[in-house]
């Protein structure tokens, strides 16, 4: 089994890498901080391929993907577009426009760039799974988190479109929506986080959804109930809740793209 994971040196990406390595998979691990990635990979059973790449660099990302495809004999089983960043954003703050750009480039456009090199080989083999890491935050928009919510909403819609584009080719597309998971993305949240999971627990549950080829999976199940309610609650009712919701801090990004 060959698995390619972005944002692999911390948080959810690291937990997924541990999970698949324990199952005997050969991993392609990609992250921005090369030394941290190498140090982590050295703790895993087996021999793996590490790539020091910022996912916003499409050319370098494609180069890493093609190198791993060659190492895998042309066929990768699972590709997880996991890299992501989060920070609070306010439209009235001119400095936050750059934050909007970074969040959308990392959380959505880099997902496209991650999948691009793998589609043709998977189509030729008529098998393979592409996994997009979205978020419950992509279901409805929350004040102070417009950039993050918009990027995750875009990821959800993108994966839905891709799933139906590729269904006839035997390629599965899985959209994962984590609730609160203990990672660098959530460590700076200054508010209570219900149903908080540690990253390894999330990874085990996420891997079950991936193995089953689920189209859309919210983890944990308690947040799946919340997600369904969020989808259907009328806008006036949602607005009453959202206006009182705690906000993500602005400033330095909380980074899942180490």
C-alpha positions, 0 to 999 in steps of 0.5 A, spaced: 500 500 500 502 506 498 499 513 501 501 520 500 500 525 505 501 533 505 501 537 512 505 530 514 509 533 520 504 535 525 497 534 527 492 530 523 497 529 518 502 526 522 497 521 526 494 519 519 502 517 517 503 513 524 496 509 522 498 507 515 505 506 517 503 501 522 499 498 517 505 497 513 504 502 508 509 505 504 508 513 505 510 519 501 510 525 506 510 532 504 511 538 509 514 545 509 519 544 515 524 538 512 528 537 518 521 536 523 519 531 517 525 527 517 525 527 524 518 524 525 519 519 519 525 516 523 520 514 528 516 510 523 516 503 522 518 502 514 522 506 509 518 512 507 519 518 502 520 525 505 519 531 501 520 538 504 515 542 500 510 548 501 504 546 498 502 553 495 508 551 490 504 547 485 510 546 481 514 543 487 508 539 489 507 536 483 515 534 482 514 530 489 508 527 487 511 524 481 517 522 484 513 518 489 509 515 483 515 513 480 517 510 487 510 506 487 511 503 481 506 508 478 500 507 482 498 510 489 493 507 493 491 513 497 492 521 497 490 525 503 490 533 501 491 534 509 495 541 509 491 547 512 492 553 516 487 557 520 487 564 523 481 569 524 480 574 519 476 581 518 474 584 512 475 591 514 482 590 516 486 591 510 492 587 512 487 581 513 487 580 505 493 577 505 491 572 510 485 570 506 489 569 500 494 564 504 488 561 507 484 559 500 491 558 497 493 553 502 486 550 504 483 549 497 487 551 491 493 546 494 488 541 494 487 541 487 494 541 486 495 535 490 490 531 486 492 533 479 498 528 478 494 522 481 488 522 477 491 520 470 494 514 473 488 512 478 484 513 472 488 508 468 488 503 473 481 504 475 482 504 482 485 509 488 482 514 493 483 521 493 481 524 500 480 532 501 481 534 509 475 539 509 472 541 516 465 542 520 467 549 519 465 549 512 458 547 513 456 554 515 460 561 516 462 563 522 464 571 524 471 572 525 473 566 521 470 568 514 477 566 510 477 559 514 470 557 513 470 559 506 476 555 504 473 549 507 466 550 504 470 550 497 473 544 499 467 540 500 464 543 494 470 541 490 471 534 493 463 533 491 464 535 484 471 531 483 467 525 486 462 525 481 467 527 475 471 521 477 466 516 479 465 512 472 473 511 472 473 507 479 476 513 483 473 514 490 473 521 493 472 522 500 471 528 504 473 528 511 470 533 516 473 533 522 470 536 528 475 539 534 481 535 534 487 537 538 492 539 533 496 546 532 490 548 528 486 548 535 491 549 540 490 557 540 483 557 540 480 561 546 474 557 547 471 551 549 471 545 544 466 540 545 467 533 543 475 534 542 479 528 540 486 527 540 489 526 533 491 519 533 483 517 535 481 521 529 486 518 524 483 511 526 476 513 525 478 517 519 482 511 516 475 507 517 471 512 513 477 512 507 477 504 507 470 504 506 470 509 501 465 513 504 463 520 500 462 524 506 464 523 513 464 528 519 468 525 525 466 524 531 459 522 530 457 527 535 459 533 531 456 529 525 449 530 528 451 538 529 453 538 522 446 535 520 443 540 524 447 546 522 445 544 514 438 545 516 437 550 521 434 556 518 438 562 517 435 567 522 436 561 527 443 560 525 444 568 525 442 568 533 447 563 535 453 565 530 453 572 532 454 570 539 459 565 537 467 566 540 472 568 534 478 565 532 484 570 534 487 574 528 494 575 527 500 569 527 497 563 523 495 557 526 499 552 521 497 545 519 502 546 514 508 545 518 
